[in-house]
Amino acid sequence: MHLALGFTIAFSDWESDEHSWIEVVGLVVVIAAALVTFVLRGVARHLQRSAQREGLWEEIPSRARLAEQHLDDRPDPGWDPALRGMLSRVLGYGYFRREPTADPLQITRRVFVGLGMSVVLFAVVWSYMMPFYVNSGGSLPVLVIAVGLTSGLLTLQTRLRRLDLSSSAALAYSYRQRMFRGIGFAEIPGFTGMICSFLSEPAQWWLYALGGGLTLGLLAIVAPGPRDIQRTQATITSAGSTLSLLSILQGDGSAAPPNKGETGAPRDGLE
């Protein structure tokens, strides 16, 4: 990631433009971070292999396996593990830390955080490739906003889909399917703004900032955070089900699509 960002900045018409010392320092820091991260990753893998050969490396059981008999007592860790995990990988020191395997819910949140960060990082790259604002862009901002509103309606419609309460596996599958389908609709304004940034004359990245801002707002609607799980759990309880969404999402083996023949009932809200 660092290396791709550094080379994008380095070859974005660097010779023809005058750049401030802040941009020069930023370029050096990004490329240096890429090299340091690459070296640290290689050293960490070499040390791990050496320790495994000599029997000094002991695999840590996953949290899900250690607590599989006490799922109902496990609190929701929130976004902190996902944010710390991404920060540790970006800075490189995470490759030297031995952490228990994350449960499926934390893995899902890490993926979600990565998708959100990609929207911000694209804005950083765009800021080196073109000016932020030159003119109003004609009808292109209207197009970005119209696409954003349409995507917002589709995202809300997806968010309001009912979940399958026929079994634990069906509930986990339908919840994740609803979330990723919403992510797909939420990403559309950002991609539209990206295209419009190049179509405008001259190219200007405020159109991407507009679409990316709409994307971040829509991603917040489908984010699998603690509040969303609590609201969804209230809906599940009001429907007369005793299933615990948090416990199911934290457990193992619940991501497989349910077999309609095994449950004997269609997946409510999905068909």
C-alpha positions as CSV (number, residue, x, y, z in Angstrom):
1,M,0.0,0.0,0.0
2,H,2.8,2.4,1.0
3,L,4.8,1.5,-2.1
4,A,1.9,1.9,-4.5
5,L,1.0,5.3,-3.0
6,G,4.6,6.5,-3.2
7,F,5.1,5.6,-6.8
8,T,1.7,7.1,-7.7
9,I,2.9,10.4,-6.2
10,A,6.3,10.1,-7.7
11,F,5.1,9.6,-11.3
12,S,2.0,12.0,-11.2
13,D,3.5,14.6,-13.5
14,W,6.1,15.4,-10.9
15,E,8.6,17.1,-13.1
16,S,6.2,19.6,-14.7
17,D,4.8,21.0,-11.5
18,E,6.4,22.9,-8.6
19,H,5.9,21.2,-5.3
20,S,6.3,22.6,-1.8
21,W,8.6,21.1,0.7
22,I,5.6,19.5,2.5
23,E,4.9,17.4,-0.6
24,V,8.6,16.5,-1.0
25,V,8.7,15.4,2.7
26,G,5.4,13.5,2.3
27,L,6.8,11.6,-0.7
28,V,10.0,10.7,1.2
29,V,8.0,9.6,4.3
30,V,5.6,7.4,2.2
31,I,8.4,5.6,0.3
32,A,10.5,5.2,3.5
33,A,7.5,3.7,5.3
34,A,7.0,1.3,2.4
35,L,10.6,0.1,2.5
36,V,10.6,-0.2,6.3
37,T,7.4,-2.1,6.3
38,F,8.7,-4.5,3.6
39,V,11.9,-5.1,5.6
40,L,10.1,-5.6,8.9
41,R,7.7,-8.0,7.3
42,G,10.6,-10.1,5.9
43,V,12.4,-10.1,9.2
44,A,9.3,-11.1,11.1
45,R,8.6,-14.0,8.8
46,H,12.2,-15.2,9.0
47,L,12.2,-15.1,12.8
48,Q,8.9,-17.0,12.9
49,R,10.1,-19.7,10.6
50,S,13.3,-20.1,12.6
51,A,11.4,-20.4,15.9
52,Q,9.0,-23.0,14.4
53,R,12.0,-25.1,13.2
54,E,13.5,-25.1,16.6
55,G,10.2,-25.7,18.4
56,L,10.2,-22.3,20.1
57,W,7.0,-21.0,18.4
58,E,3.7,-22.1,20.0
59,E,0.5,-21.4,18.1
60,I,-2.0,-19.5,20.3
61,P,-5.5,-20.9,20.1
62,S,-8.2,-18.6,18.7
63,R,-10.4,-16.7,21.0
64,A,-13.4,-18.4,19.4
65,R,-12.2,-21.9,20.3
66,L,-11.2,-20.9,23.8
67,A,-14.6,-19.4,24.6
68,E,-16.9,-21.6,22.5
69,Q,-18.6,-22.8,25.7
70,H,-19.2,-19.2,26.9
71,L,-20.2,-17.3,23.9
72,D,-23.2,-15.6,25.6
73,D,-20.8,-14.1,28.2
74,R,-18.4,-12.5,25.8
75,P,-18.8,-8.7,25.5
76,D,-18.6,-6.9,22.2
77,P,-15.0,-5.5,21.8
78,G,-16.3,-2.8,19.5
79,W,-14.1,-1.2,16.8
80,D,-10.9,-1.0,18.8
81,P,-9.4,-4.3,17.8
82,A,-10.0,-3.7,14.1
83,L,-8.5,-0.2,14.2
84,R,-5.5,-1.3,16.2
85,G,-5.0,-4.2,13.9
86,M,-4.9,-2.0,10.8
87,L,-2.6,0.5,12.5
88,S,-0.2,-2.2,13.6
89,R,0.0,-3.6,10.0
90,V,0.4,-0.1,8.4
91,L,3.2,0.8,10.8
92,G,4.8,-2.6,10.6
93,Y,5.1,-3.5,14.3
94,G,2.1,-5.8,14.1
95,Y,4.2,-8.5,12.4
96,F,6.3,-8.9,15.6
97,R,3.3,-9.3,17.9
98,R,1.7,-12.6,18.7
99,E,-2.0,-12.1,19.0
100,P,-4.8,-14.6,19.4
101,T,-6.7,-15.3,16.2
102,A,-9.5,-12.9,15.8
103,D,-13.1,-14.2,15.9
104,P,-15.2,-13.9,12.8
105,L,-16.9,-10.7,13.9
106,Q,-13.5,-8.9,14.4
107,I,-12.3,-10.2,11.0
108,T,-15.5,-8.8,9.4
109,R,-14.9,-5.4,11.0
110,R,-11.3,-5.4,9.9
111,V,-12.4,-5.9,6.3
112,F,-14.9,-3.1,6.7
113,V,-12.3,-0.7,8.1
114,G,-10.0,-1.5,5.2
115,L,-12.7,-0.7,2.7
116,G,-13.4,2.7,4.4
117,M,-9.7,3.5,4.6
118,S,-9.3,2.8,0.9
119,V,-11.7,5.7,0.1
120,V,-9.5,8.1,2.2
121,L,-6.3,6.8,0.7
122,F,-7.6,7.3,-2.9
123,A,-8.2,11.0,-1.9
124,V,-4.6,11.3,-0.9
125,V,-3.4,9.9,-4.2
126,W,-5.8,12.1,-6.2
127,S,-4.5,15.3,-4.4
128,Y,-1.1,14.7,-6.0
129,M,-2.5,14.0,-9.5
130,M,-4.7,17.0,-9.9
131,P,-5.8,20.2,-8.3
132,F,-8.7,20.2,-5.8
133,Y,-10.9,22.8,-7.4
134,V,-10.7,24.7,-10.6
135,N,-14.4,25.2,-11.6
136,S,-17.9,24.0,-10.9
137,G,-17.5,21.0,-13.3
138,G,-20.7,21.7,-15.1
139,S,-23.3,19.0,-14.6
140,L,-20.9,16.4,-13.2
141,P,-21.6,17.4,-9.6
142,V,-25.3,16.9,-10.2
143,L,-24.5,13.4,-11.6
144,V,-22.5,12.5,-8.5
145,I,-25.2,13.7,-6.2
146,A,-27.9,11.9,-8.1
147,V,-26.0,8.7,-8.1
148,G,-25.4,9.2,-4.3
149,L,-29.1,9.6,-3.6
150,T,-30.0,6.6,-5.7
151,S,-27.3,4.5,-3.9
152,G,-28.6,5.8,-0.6
153,L,-32.0,4.5,-1.3
154,L,-30.7,1.2,-2.3
155,T,-28.5,1.0,0.7
156,L,-31.4,1.8,3.1
157,Q,-33.6,-0.8,1.3
158,T,-30.8,-3.4,1.8
159,R,-30.4,-2.3,5.4
160,L,-34.1,-2.9,6.1
161,R,-34.1,-6.4,4.7
162,R,-35.3,-9.0,7.2
163,L,-32.9,-11.6,8.5
164,D,-33.4,-15.4,8.3
165,L,-34.1,-16.6,11.9
166,S,-34.5,-20.3,11.0
167,S,-31.1,-21.2,12.4
168,S,-27.9,-19.8,13.7
169,A,-26.0,-20.4,10.4
170,A,-28.9,-18.8,8.5
171,L,-28.9,-15.7,10.7
172,A,-25.1,-15.2,10.4
173,Y,-25.2,-15.7,6.6
174,S,-28.1,-13.4,6.0
175,Y,-26.6,-10.7,8.2
176,R,-23.3,-10.7,6.4
177,Q,-25.0,-10.9,3.0
178,R,-27.1,-7.9,3.9
179,M,-24.0,-6.0,5.0
180,F,-21.8,-6.7,2.0
181,R,-24.7,-6.0,-0.4
182,G,-25.1,-2.6,1.3
183,I,-21.3,-2.0,1.0
184,G,-21.6,-2.6,-2.8
185,F,-24.3,0.1,-3.2
186,A,-22.4,2.5,-0.8
187,E,-19.2,2.3,-3.0
188,I,-21.0,3.4,-6.1
189,P,-20.8,7.3,-5.4
190,G,-17.1,7.1,-4.8
191,F,-16.4,5.3,-8.1
192,T,-18.7,7.8,-9.8
193,G,-16.8,10.7,-8.3
194,M,-13.5,9.1,-9.4
195,I,-14.6,8.9,-13.0
196,C,-16.1,12.4,-13.0
197,S,-12.8,13.8,-11.6
198,F,-11.1,12.7,-14.9
199,L,-14.0,13.7,-17.1
200,S,-14.1,17.3,-15.8
201,E,-12.1,19.9,-17.8
202,P,-9.6,20.4,-16.3
203,A,-9.3,17.4,-14.0
204,Q,-10.1,18.2,-10.4
205,W,-10.4,15.9,-7.5
206,W,-13.1,17.7,-5.5
207,L,-15.6,15.7,-7.4
208,Y,-14.1,12.5,-6.0
209,A,-14.1,14.1,-2.5
210,L,-17.9,14.7,-3.0
211,G,-18.5,11.1,-4.1
212,G,-16.2,9.7,-1.5
213,G,-17.9,11.6,1.3
214,L,-21.2,10.2,0.2
215,T,-19.7,6.7,0.2
216,L,-18.4,7.1,3.7
217,G,-21.8,8.3,4.9
218,L,-23.5,5.3,3.3
219,L,-20.9,2.9,4.7
220,A,-21.8,4.2,8.2
221,I,-25.4,2.9,7.6
222,V,-24.3,-0.7,7.1
223,A,-21.3,-0.7,9.5
224,P,-21.4,-3.9,11.7
225,G,-20.8,-1.9,14.8
226,P,-22.0,-2.5,18.4
227,R,-25.0,-0.3,18.0
228,D,-26.1,-2.0,14.8
229,I,-25.9,-5.4,16.4
230,Q,-27.9,-4.1,19.4
231,R,-30.6,-2.7,17.2
232,T,-30.7,-5.8,15.1
233,Q,-30.9,-8.0,18.3
234,A,-33.8,-6.0,19.5
235,T,-35.6,-6.7,16.2
236,I,-34.7,-10.4,16.5
237,T,-36.1,-10.5,20.1
238,S,-39.2,-8.7,19.1
239,A,-39.8,-11.4,16.4
240,G,-40.0,-14.0,19.2
241,S,-36.6,-15.6,18.5
242,T,-34.1,-16.5,21.2
243,L,-31.0,-16.4,18.9
244,S,-28.1,-14.2,20.0
245,L,-26.7,-12.3,17.0
246,L,-23.5,-11.2,18.8
247,S,-22.7,-14.8,20.0
248,I,-23.4,-16.2,16.6
249,L,-21.2,-13.7,14.8
250,Q,-18.4,-14.3,17.2
251,G,-18.6,-18.1,16.9
252,D,-17.0,-20.4,14.4
253,G,-18.6,-22.2,11.5
254,S,-21.6,-20.0,11.1
255,A,-20.7,-18.3,7.8
256,A,-21.8,-21.1,5.5
257,P,-25.0,-20.5,3.5
258,P,-27.9,-22.4,5.1
259,N,-29.3,-25.4,3.3
260,K,-33.0,-24.8,2.6
261,G,-33.6,-28.6,2.7
262,E,-32.1,-28.8,6.2
263,T,-34.1,-26.0,7.7
264,G,-37.3,-26.8,5.9
265,A,-38.1,-23.1,5.5
266,P,-37.2,-20.5,3.0
267,R,-34.8,-17.7,4.0
268,D,-37.1,-14.9,5.1
269,G,-36.4,-11.6,3.5
270,L,-33.9,-13.0,0.9
271,E,-36.3,-14.7,-1.4
